[in-house]
Amino acid sequence: MTTGDEDFDGAVNMTAAELEKWLGTDESKSVGQKTGGGESTGHESGRKIVAILRKRKGELTDADRAHMRKVTGYVRRHLAQRPSGDVSGTPWRYSLMNWGHDPEKARS
C-alpha cells in the first residue's frame, strides 16, 4: 500500500455503506457549494469515494488516486477549522461527512 493510500484510509473513516446512506439524507444535501447540476462539490465527492471504497486496490485508476489525494487534503484542512462547542448538528460536520469523514466517529 502506498503512503497516499494510507493517508486516504486515515482521512476517510466511514465505510462505503455508511457514506452511501449518509449521502441520501437531507442533511447531506443541505451543505456545500453547489455545482451547475445542483449537487454540491462535497456530495459529488462522496459518491466518488463510495466507488473508490468498493474497489480493490489494484483496480484504482490514476483519477481515483488523484481524488484520494484531494479528499485527504480537504479533510485535513477542514479538521483544522473545527468550530468550538458541540459540532454534532453543524454544517461543518455535515460537510466533512460528505467527504467520508465523521469527526464524531470513534477511531478504531
N, C-alpha and C positions, 0 to 999 in steps of 0.2 A: 504494500500500500504506500502511496506517495504521501509526502507531507501535506500536499493540497487536500488529499482525501481525508487525512486525519483532522485538518483544520475544519473542513466541512462537517465531518462527523461530530466534532466538538461544538460547532455552531448550531447545527440542526439537532434539536433534542426531542422532536416529535416524530412519531412513526408515520409512514405513508397513510395508514388508515386514520390516525388521529388528525393529521393535517387535512386530508380529504374531507373528513366530517366537519372540521372547523371551517373550511372554505365554503361550505354550504350554508353557513349561518348568516343572519342579517348583520351581526356584529362584524364579521369578517368583511362583508361587502361595504360596510359603512365608513371604513377608513382608507386613507391613502390617496395619492394623486391619480386622478382618473385619466385614462388614455382615450384616444379617439373613439374606441368601441364602448366606452362607458365602464370598462373594468379598470381597477386601479393597477398600478405597476406591481405592487406587492401581491395582489391577488393572482395576477398572471404569473408572477414568480413562484407562488405557492403551487400552482398547477404544474410548473416545470419541475419543481422539487419533488412532488409526488412521483412523477415519471422517473426521475433520477433515482429515487429511493427504491423503486421497483425493478431497477436494472441490476444485473450482475456487474461487478467492477470491470470485467473485460468487455462489456457491451457499451461502456461510456464513450461518447464521441468527444471531439475537441470542443464542440459547442456546449456539451454537458459540463465539461471541466471548466470552461470559461464561466458558465453560470454558477458553478460551485464556488469559484473564487469571488464572484460578485456577491453571492449570498454571505459568504464568510466575512467580507468587508462590511457589508450592510449591518449584519448582526453585531459585529464589534463596535462600529460607530454608534449604533442605536443604543447599545447597552451602556456606553459611556455617557449617554444623555438621560440616564434614568431619573425620573422626577422623584421628589421626596414623597413620603407617605405611602399609603396603600395604592398599589398600581393595578389591582385585580380587574377593575372595570374601566380601565383607561384606554384611550386611543393609542397611547404608547405601547401598551402590552398587545393590543389587538394587531397593530402594525407588525410587531415582531413575530407574532404568531402566524401572520400571513407569509412570513419568510421562514417558517419552520422552527422558530424558537419560542418556547413558552418560558418566560423568566420565572414563573411560579412553579414550574415542574421541578421536582427534586432530582438532583443528579444521582445517577446510579453508578 
